[in-house]
Amino acid sequence: MPDSMRTFKGKAPKLGLNTYIDASAVMTGEISLGDESSIWPLVAARGDVNHISIGHRSNIQDGSVLHVSRATHDNPSGHPLIIGDDVTVGHKAMLHGCHIGDRVLVGMGAIILDGAVIHNDIIIGAGSLVPPGKILESGFLYIGSPIKQARSLTDKERAFLSISADNYVRLKDDYLAEISQ
Ligand SMILES: CC(C)(COP(=O)(O)OP(=O)(O)OC[C@H]1O[C@@H](n2cnc3c(N)ncnc32)[C@H](O)[C@@H]1OP(=O)(O)O)[C@@H](O)C(=O)NCCC(=O)NCCS
C-alpha cells in the first residue's frame, strides 16, 4: 500500500475502479472511494473516529480536509462524512461530518460542519460557511458565511454540475496515464 494510504485500527481505505490518488494526499482508516473518483494534491482525509464515503466520479481538489466526529451519548452514530456521486469539491474546502448529495459543487475554501445536509444539484459559493445541522434544499445557489440561499440555479448551471465532474474524470485519466508511462 502506498505511504499516502494508511491503515488505522485495522481499517484501510477501499478504492473503486480507475481512481486517482495524488501521492501527496493522505487517506487514513475507514474510507471508501467510488469508481472514477479522484483525490488531488495535499488532501487530508481521516476516517478514524467514524467513516468517510465518497461516491463515483467525484473529485476532491487540492488541500481539502475531510474529517468526521465520533459517536457520543447524545449522538450514538456520531457524524460520518458522506459525499455522493459527481461531486466537485473545490480547492481547500473543509468538509466535516456532513452529508453531501449528488451533483454538488462545493466552492473553494468552503467550510461545511457536522450534521449539515446538502441535497442534490446545489452550488455552494467559494468561501461559504455551512453551520452545523443546516439543510440545503436542492436546485439553488447558496453563498455567504453563514450560508444563505441566493437564487435558483439556471439550467446551464445545473448541467455544469455533471460537466465539472466529467472534466475531472478525464483529467484524472490523463494523470493516471502519466503515472503508467
Ligand atoms: C457564487 C458564484 C457561483 C457566482 O455566482 P453569480 O450569481 O454569478 O454571482 P456574481 O458574480 O454575479 O455576483 C453576485 C454577487 O454575489 C457576490 N459573490 C460572488 N461570489 C460570492 C461568494 N462566493 N461568496 C459571497 N458573495 C459572492 C458578488 O460580489 C456580487 O455581490 P454584489 O451584488 O454585492 O456586487 C461564484 O462566485 C463562486 O463562488 N463559484 C465557486 C467556484 C469554485 O469554487 N469552484 C470550485 C473549484 S473549480
PDBQT file of the ligand as one rigid body, heavy atoms in Angstrom, charges set to zero:
ROOT
HETATM    1  C1  LIG A 201     -21.167  32.381  -6.367  1.00  0.00    +0.000 C 
HETATM    2  C2  LIG A 201     -20.611  32.203  -7.774  1.00  0.00    +0.000 C 
HETATM    3  C3  LIG A 201     -21.126  30.859  -8.353  1.00  0.00    +0.000 C 
HETATM    4  C4  LIG A 201     -21.021  33.351  -8.663  1.00  0.00    +0.000 C 
HETATM    5  O1  LIG A 201     -22.430  33.448  -8.738  1.00  0.00    +0.000 OA
HETATM    6  P1  LIG A 201     -23.087  34.655  -9.572  1.00  0.00    +0.000 P 
HETATM    7  O2  LIG A 201     -24.552  34.589  -9.377  1.00  0.00    +0.000 OA
HETATM    8  O3  LIG A 201     -22.558  34.588 -10.972  1.00  0.00    +0.000 OA
HETATM    9  O4  LIG A 201     -22.525  35.887  -8.797  1.00  0.00    +0.000 OA
HETATM   10  P2  LIG A 201     -21.945  37.267  -9.356  1.00  0.00    +0.000 P 
HETATM   11  O5  LIG A 201     -20.503  37.058  -9.725  1.00  0.00    +0.000 OA
HETATM   12  O6  LIG A 201     -22.875  37.810 -10.391  1.00  0.00    +0.000 OA
HETATM   13  O7  LIG A 201     -22.022  38.154  -8.060  1.00  0.00    +0.000 OA
HETATM   14  C5  LIG A 201     -23.272  38.477  -7.457  1.00  0.00    +0.000 C 
HETATM   15  C6  LIG A 201     -22.983  38.990  -6.061  1.00  0.00    +0.000 C 
HETATM   16  O8  LIG A 201     -22.530  37.905  -5.248  1.00  0.00    +0.000 OA
HETATM   17  C7  LIG A 201     -21.223  38.213  -4.722  1.00  0.00    +0.000 C 
HETATM   18  N1  LIG A 201     -20.479  36.949  -4.694  1.00  0.00    +0.000 N 
HETATM   19  C8  LIG A 201     -19.972  36.246  -5.721  1.00  0.00    +0.000 A 
HETATM   20  N2  LIG A 201     -19.405  35.126  -5.292  1.00  0.00    +0.000 NA
HETATM   21  C9  LIG A 201     -19.557  35.114  -3.955  1.00  0.00    +0.000 A 
HETATM   22  C10 LIG A 201     -19.158  34.213  -2.947  1.00  0.00    +0.000 A 
HETATM   23  N3  LIG A 201     -18.505  33.077  -3.241  1.00  0.00    +0.000 N 
HETATM   24  N4  LIG A 201     -19.473  34.493  -1.673  1.00  0.00    +0.000 NA
HETATM   25  C11 LIG A 201     -20.141  35.638  -1.360  1.00  0.00    +0.000 A 
HETATM   26  N5  LIG A 201     -20.541  36.539  -2.278  1.00  0.00    +0.000 NA
HETATM   27  C12 LIG A 201     -20.247  36.272  -3.562  1.00  0.00    +0.000 A 
HETATM   28  C13 LIG A 201     -20.641  39.244  -5.650  1.00  0.00    +0.000 C 
HETATM   29  O9  LIG A 201     -19.672  40.016  -5.010  1.00  0.00    +0.000 OA
HETATM   30  C14 LIG A 201     -21.870  40.037  -6.019  1.00  0.00    +0.000 C 
HETATM   31  O10 LIG A 201     -22.187  40.873  -4.928  1.00  0.00    +0.000 OA
HETATM   32  P3  LIG A 201     -22.819  42.353  -5.210  1.00  0.00    +0.000 P 
HETATM   33  O11 LIG A 201     -24.137  42.080  -5.884  1.00  0.00    +0.000 OA
HETATM   34  O12 LIG A 201     -22.960  42.914  -3.833  1.00  0.00    +0.000 OA
HETATM   35  O13 LIG A 201     -21.838  43.037  -6.079  1.00  0.00    +0.000 OA
HETATM   36  C15 LIG A 201     -19.053  32.209  -7.774  1.00  0.00    +0.000 C 
HETATM   37  O14 LIG A 201     -18.542  33.463  -7.342  1.00  0.00    +0.000 OA
HETATM   38  C16 LIG A 201     -18.443  31.118  -6.912  1.00  0.00    +0.000 C 
HETATM   39  O15 LIG A 201     -18.242  31.278  -5.709  1.00  0.00    +0.000 OA
HETATM   40  N6  LIG A 201     -18.140  29.982  -7.598  1.00  0.00    +0.000 N 
HETATM   41  C17 LIG A 201     -17.471  28.859  -6.997  1.00  0.00    +0.000 C 
HETATM   42  C18 LIG A 201     -16.289  28.475  -7.887  1.00  0.00    +0.000 C 
HETATM   43  C19 LIG A 201     -15.490  27.378  -7.264  1.00  0.00    +0.000 C 
HETATM   44  O16 LIG A 201     -15.054  27.498  -6.124  1.00  0.00    +0.000 OA
HETATM   45  N7  LIG A 201     -15.306  26.264  -7.998  1.00  0.00    +0.000 N 
HETATM   46  C20 LIG A 201     -14.635  25.075  -7.485  1.00  0.00    +0.000 C 
HETATM   47  C21 LIG A 201     -13.229  24.905  -7.939  1.00  0.00    +0.000 C 
HETATM   48  S1  LIG A 201     -13.044  24.569  -9.644  1.00  0.00    +0.000 SA
ENDROOT
TORSDOF 0
